[in-house]
């Protein structure tokens, strides 16, 4: 529905990158990192965004008045947004954390500490 450039603009302007750090008994270090991207708007606009995302093989789901993109699709979405595009600090940190997750650094104590420092938890 939306061309790629418009979709990128919508994501940069409307989406909120979220990193949750959750206690996990099954993870060796006791925590798991849960990245997601949330877009809030009216349902008609969100349906159009969802359709456009699906054209780029990015799955998303509705929750109330939000469109949520979860971890399995985040790398694909981040790859749509060129690194040189102007984004806020949250997007830059989000991109770094997702890259760390791809390299499995979040599974180490030092990686978890780095992520927690970036998020202001330590």
KOLZAGU-131695 format. One record per residue (C-alpha): residue number from 0; residue in one letter; x, y, z. Coordinates in nm, 2 decimals, decimal comma. Layout:
BEGIN
{site NUM "A" {X Y Z}}
...
//
This chain:
BEGIN
{site 0 "X" {0,00 0,00 0,00}}
{site 1 "X" {0,27 0,25 0,10}}
{site 2 "X" {0,59 0,28 -0,11}}
{site 3 "X" {0,91 0,18 0,08}}
{site 4 "X" {1,03 0,54 0,13}}
{site 5 "X" {0,69 0,64 0,28}}
{site 6 "X" {0,69 0,33 0,50}}
{site 7 "X" {1,04 0,42 0,63}}
{site 8 "X" {0,92 0,77 0,71}}
{site 9 "X" {0,62 0,64 0,90}}
{site 10 "X" {0,83 0,40 1,10}}
{site 11 "X" {1,08 0,67 1,19}}
{site 12 "X" {0,81 0,93 1,28}}
{site 13 "X" {0,55 0,71 1,44}}
{site 14 "X" {0,71 0,39 1,57}}
{site 15 "X" {0,85 0,35 1,92}}
{site 16 "X" {1,13 0,10 1,97}}
{site 17 "X" {1,10 -0,09 2,30}}
{site 18 "X" {1,36 -0,31 2,47}}
{site 19 "X" {1,22 -0,51 2,77}}
{site 20 "X" {1,45 -0,69 3,00}}
{site 21 "X" {1,27 -0,97 3,16}}
{site 22 "X" {1,37 -1,22 3,43}}
{site 23 "X" {1,40 -1,57 3,28}}
{site 24 "X" {1,46 -1,90 3,47}}
{site 25 "X" {1,54 -2,08 3,14}}
{site 26 "X" {1,82 -1,84 3,03}}
{site 27 "X" {2,17 -1,90 3,17}}
{site 28 "X" {2,22 -1,55 3,28}}
{site 29 "X" {1,87 -1,52 3,43}}
{site 30 "X" {1,73 -1,26 3,19}}
{site 31 "X" {1,60 -1,24 2,84}}
{site 32 "X" {1,59 -0,94 2,61}}
{site 33 "X" {1,26 -0,87 2,43}}
{site 34 "X" {1,28 -0,61 2,15}}
{site 35 "X" {0,96 -0,48 1,99}}
{site 36 "X" {0,85 -0,19 1,78}}
{site 37 "X" {0,51 -0,03 1,86}}
{site 38 "X" {0,31 0,20 1,63}}
{site 39 "X" {0,01 0,38 1,78}}
{site 40 "X" {-0,26 0,54 1,56}}
{site 41 "X" {-0,61 0,49 1,44}}
{site 42 "X" {-0,71 0,14 1,32}}
{site 43 "X" {-0,75 0,24 0,96}}
{site 44 "X" {-0,40 0,38 0,94}}
{site 45 "X" {-0,26 0,08 1,13}}
{site 46 "X" {-0,43 -0,17 0,89}}
{site 47 "X" {-0,26 0,02 0,59}}
{site 48 "X" {0,08 0,00 0,77}}
{site 49 "X" {0,03 -0,37 0,85}}
{site 50 "X" {-0,05 -0,44 0,48}}
{site 51 "X" {0,26 -0,25 0,37}}
{site 52 "X" {0,48 -0,43 0,62}}
{site 53 "X" {0,35 -0,77 0,50}}
{site 54 "X" {0,46 -0,67 0,15}}
{site 55 "X" {0,81 -0,66 0,29}}
{site 56 "X" {0,77 -1,00 0,47}}
{site 57 "X" {0,74 -0,83 0,81}}
{site 58 "X" {0,47 -0,98 1,03}}
{site 59 "X" {0,29 -0,76 1,28}}
{site 60 "X" {-0,01 -0,79 1,51}}
{site 61 "X" {-0,27 -0,57 1,66}}
{site 62 "X" {-0,32 -0,51 2,02}}
{site 63 "X" {-0,59 -0,25 2,10}}
{site 64 "X" {-0,49 0,07 1,91}}
{site 65 "X" {-0,13 -0,05 1,86}}
{site 66 "X" {0,05 -0,24 1,59}}
{site 67 "X" {0,33 -0,45 1,74}}
{site 68 "X" {0,63 -0,59 1,55}}
{site 69 "X" {0,82 -0,85 1,76}}
{site 70 "X" {1,17 -0,98 1,76}}
{site 71 "X" {1,16 -1,23 1,47}}
{site 72 "X" {1,07 -0,94 1,23}}
{site 73 "X" {1,27 -0,66 1,37}}
{site 74 "X" {1,59 -0,72 1,18}}
{site 75 "X" {1,40 -0,71 0,85}}
{site 76 "X" {1,24 -0,38 0,95}}
{site 77 "X" {1,56 -0,23 1,07}}
{site 78 "X" {1,72 -0,32 0,74}}
{site 79 "X" {1,46 -0,12 0,56}}
{site 80 "X" {1,58 0,19 0,74}}
{site 81 "X" {1,92 0,31 0,61}}
{site 82 "X" {2,17 0,38 0,89}}
{site 83 "X" {2,24 0,73 0,77}}
{site 84 "X" {1,87 0,84 0,81}}
{site 85 "X" {1,82 1,08 1,10}}
{site 86 "X" {1,67 0,91 1,39}}
{site 87 "X" {1,65 0,98 1,76}}
{site 88 "X" {1,87 0,83 2,04}}
{site 89 "X" {1,62 0,55 2,11}}
{site 90 "X" {1,65 0,42 1,75}}
{site 91 "X" {2,03 0,43 1,75}}
{site 92 "X" {2,04 0,23 2,08}}
{site 93 "X" {1,77 -0,01 1,95}}
{site 94 "X" {1,98 -0,08 1,63}}
{site 95 "X" {2,29 -0,14 1,84}}
{site 96 "X" {2,10 -0,38 2,08}}
{site 97 "X" {1,94 -0,57 1,79}}
{site 98 "X" {2,29 -0,61 1,63}}
{site 99 "X" {2,42 -0,74 1,96}}
{site 100 "X" {2,14 -0,99 1,97}}
{site 101 "X" {2,22 -1,11 1,62}}
{site 102 "X" {2,58 -1,17 1,73}}
{site 103 "X" {2,44 -1,35 2,04}}
{site 104 "X" {2,62 -1,10 2,27}}
{site 105 "X" {2,30 -1,06 2,48}}
{site 106 "X" {2,35 -1,41 2,60}}
{site 107 "X" {2,66 -1,32 2,79}}
{site 108 "X" {2,69 -1,13 3,12}}
{site 109 "X" {2,89 -0,86 2,97}}
{site 110 "X" {2,65 -0,82 2,69}}
{site 111 "X" {2,35 -0,80 2,93}}
{site 112 "X" {2,54 -0,54 3,14}}
{site 113 "X" {2,61 -0,33 2,82}}
{site 114 "X" {2,24 -0,34 2,73}}
{site 115 "X" {2,13 -0,25 3,08}}
{site 116 "X" {2,37 0,04 3,09}}
{site 117 "X" {2,24 0,17 2,76}}
{site 118 "X" {1,88 0,14 2,89}}
{site 119 "X" {1,98 0,33 3,21}}
{site 120 "X" {1,91 0,03 3,44}}
{site 121 "X" {2,27 0,01 3,57}}
//
